[in-house]
Amino acid sequence: MYRIVTYNVRRCLGTDGRVEPKRIAEVIASCDPHVVALQELDVRRARTGRIDQAEAIAAALGMELHFHPALRVFEEEYGDAILTTRPSRLVKAGPLPAPLHQELEPRGALWVTAQIGGRPCEIVNTHLGLRGMERLIQVDALLGPDWIGSALPSAPLMLVGDLNAVPSSRAYRRIAQRLRDAQSLSAGRPRPTFPSRLPFLRLDHVFVNGWVEVLRVETIRTPLARVASDHLPLFVEFGLVPGASRNPGTVH
């Protein structure tokens, strides 16, 4: 069994107004994950004390770090990361498209191959935009040949992150046509992740292909998790399907 967590940390700014990467690391450590996907990290930004939040959290957890800045202004960066305890390599990191002639927050994604259970597992972490059309454009890019459309159909694959998309949205439904929502594969009712103090929206997701067997899904709802960020982390325990056991869903 293996464990992945996706977590929008809101630049480590808690609901109490304090910026503390250490709290984020403590919340993550409580689930002992093999892979962590983080969104909204500040790196050397004045507003959060010029701390490299990605490096600080990775160091506290003893995990390997891959970071992609969706936004860079001189030495200040803001973006997403994948942390892992497994041998890994960065496959791709880059921006996602947005509608033309609109001033929107830059969005990006990063793709890492991690060795899990003796097999390469493809993990793509992203943070999609706030507007419906923007998200659709970004989802089409992620599903297309420049991103996971080029993944080997025989490889376990997970698309994770803060998609800013509830299950009734067009962006969610478009992804669900190609991949499976981990929450739909687990027992029990779906677990909302936002806002952390009284969650009622499912914005954070883990989508998998047929080579990934979902065993358990939880949100981390400890007192610390409720205050460390405005999102709750989504935790998925999973296994990998042996190649000969059945015909998996594929990504074309």
N, C-alpha and C positions, 0 to 999 in steps of 0.2 A: 504494500500500500504506500502511496505517495500523497503529498499534500501541497496544494497551491493556494495562495492568498492573493486577492486583488483588493487594493486599498487606495482610495483617494484621500490623501493626507492633508489637503488644503494648506500647503506650505508649513505643515506642522503647527498650524494655528488652531488651538483648541477652542471649544465653545466657551471657555472661561477667559479667552483673550490672551492666553499665554502661548508663546512659541517654544515648543520643547520637542526636538527630534528624539530625545531619550524616551519620552512617553510612547511615541510611535513604535520605537524598537521594542519596548516592553510589551505592547499589545501584540505585535507580530510574534515575538518569542513565545508567547503563551500558547500558540498553536503549533510550534515546532515544524514550520513548513520546509519543503525542499526548494520551492520556487515562490518568489514574491513579485508581484507586479504593482508598482506604485505610480500614482499620478499626482500632478501638482506639487512638484518639488522645487524649492528655491535653491539655487547654487550661487553663492557669493553675492546675494542681493542685499542692498542696503536696508530694505524694509524688514529683513529677518536677521540682521546682525552679521551679514556677509559670511554666514556659515555655509559650507558645502553640505547640504542636508542629505543628499544621496550618499556621499562618502561616509558621513557620520553614522547613518543608519546601517549601512552595509558593514562598517567596522564593528559596530556594537553587536551585530548578529553573526559576525564571522563569515560573511557571504561574499561571493564574487559579484561585482557590480558591472552592469551595462547601463549607460545613461544616454538619453537623447534630449537635447534642448529644443523644444518647440519654439521657444523665444530666446533670442540672444541680443542684448544691448551692451556693447563693449564687453566688460568682463562678467556682467550679470547674466545668468541663465535661469530658465524656468522650463520644466518639462517632466518627462516620465522615465522610469527605470525598471529594469528586471534584475532581481537579485537571486542568486541560486547557490546551493551547497554542492551542486553537481558540476562536473566539467562542462564547459559551455563555450560557444563562440557566437559572435554577433554576425547575423546574416545580412540584415538591412536595417537602417534607421533613416528616417527622412520625414519631410512634411507631408501633410494630406491636403488635398485641394479644397477650395472654398468657392462659393459663387463669385462671379466677376463683379467688380465695382462695388464691393461691400467691405467696409472696414470691420473685420472680425478678428477675434483672438486667434493667433496661429495655432494649428493643431498638428500633431505628428503621431508617429507610431514607431515601434522598434520590434524587431524579430530576432529571437535568439534560438539556437539549437542547443538543447541541454541533453546530456546523456542520462537517461532515466531507465532503470531496469535493464541496462545493457543495450538500450536502443536510443537512437536520436529522436527526440521529441521536439516538435516545432511549437514555439510559444510566441504569440504576437500580442503586445500590450499597446493599448491606445486610449485616448481621451477625446471623444468626439465633441462636435460643436453643440451649441445651444439651440440652433434653429433647425426646423425640420428638413428643409431643402439642403442645408449645409450638411447635415448628417447623412442624407441619402447619397450625396456626391462622395462623401468620405467612405461610406460603406461600399459603394461600387468600386472605389479605388482599392480598398482592402481586399475585396473578393476577386479582383481582377488579376491579370497576368503579372503586374509589377509587384504584387504582394502574394497572398496565399494561393492565388490561382496557379502559381508556379511551383507549389509544394508537391513533393512526391505523394501520390495518392495512397501509398502503402505506409506513410509515416504518421504516427500519432500527432495530432495538431490541436492546439487550444488558442482561441481568440478571446482575449480577456480585457477588462478595463472598465472605466466609467464611460458608458456609451451615451449617457444623458438621454436614454430611450426607454420608455416603459413598454411592456409587452404589447400594448395595443398600437404602438407607433409603427409607421411604415419602415423605418430603419431596422427596428427589431425584427419585424416580419421578414424583411429581405434577408437578413442573416439567417433566420430560422429556416428558410428554404434550403439552405446549403449546409448548415451545421445545427447541432442540437444544444439546446439550453440545458446546462447541467442541472438547474433547478427542476426542470420538467422531468428529469430522469431519476430524481431522488424521492424518497418517501416523504410524506408530510406536505404541508402547505408551503408555498413560496415565501421566502424571507426577504422583506424589504430592507434597504440599506441606508435610506436617506429620509429625513435628517436623523442624525445619530441619537438625539435625545428621545424622539418619539417617531421612529421610522414608519413610513407608510408608502414610499415609492421604491420600486425596483429599478434603479439606474445603473447599478454595477452588476456585471454579468461575466460568466464563464461559459463560452460555447466550445463544444468539442466535436471531433469527427468520430467515426465508428470504431476507431482503434483505441479510444479512451473509454474505460468503464467507470462510470460515476458511482461511488460507493456511499458517499455522505456529503451533504451540503449544510452549512451552518453560517449564520452571521455571528460575529464575536460581539456579545452584548454585555461585556463586563462593565463595571462602573468606570474603569479607566478608558475603555473603548468609547464610551458614551461622551467623554469629555475631550479626548485627545484630538479629534477631528470632527467635522460636521457630517462625515460619512462613517458608516460601520464597515469593517472589513468583511469580505465574503470569502469563506473558507470552503474548499472542495477537496475531499479525499477521493483518490482515484487509483485505478489499476490500469494496466495496459493489456489489450486483448492479444493473445497469441495469433500469429499470422495465419495459422491453418484452422483456427477455431470457427470463423464465420466470415461472411462477406461484409466488410465494413462500409459505411457511408464514405463517399469520396468527395474531394474538392476538385472541381474541373476548372 
